[in-house]
Amino acid sequence: MTSIQFYEKYAPLLHMDKGDYKTFALTGGRGFMKKGNAGRAVLIHLMRAKKSAVAFREIMRALQESLYAEFVALIECEFKGMGFSYDKQRIYHKNGSVLFFNGLKDQNANSRERLKGMAGVDLCIIDEAQSVSRACFDALLPTLRKEGVILIVIYNRVEAHLPVEEALFLDYDTFSAPPGTLFVEVYSPEIAHLGLISQQFIRRAELVKQHRPDEYARDYLNKPRGCSLNKVVKYFSPEHID
């Protein structure tokens, strides 16, 4: 496995097996590496001991509408030769760990039965959690009953009030969360100087900032229309919202 660099705010993901946090809520602007950091941490977690994990989106009509491609890319590059394999449905590790992919939307009896089966899962990842309804959260969260189960949610704040924040009791205005929950927000400008994102991405962001400032605030600064732009973060400066 090649050297893995985690941005400092994501470092607790590497130690999720210690039990300090049972819920990881990752939010922020476009390009803030939420999926890459979460994916690396999940694969490391699966390598350490036999675990069962599931990666959700609200609706998954095909495997391509999931994190499957991101995980396969990591396995073929940074985690090549580290005991992972995959087929057209799941990802496996030689120690018996398995990662599968599913949709949350309660559309039929089969999907309801699959949610009931989550009681034995050790790790649950919800991607694009800004699109998940409160009804889906209300159906899923009570099923995560196994001692030590870990929940990771990844989302963009496309609106000022989201079901994911209500369901997990996340207060964005005060940036507070219940004990045992790590609430992390990262902005593209916050990491641009670290060399972790491409110059092409940065140039594209600057064009959006110049020509579509509302879109820039929403997609790159994680600030939907009507949301305060006065939140102070490390490396943030007024030039980010010109």
Disulfide bonds with the S-S distance in Angstrom:
none
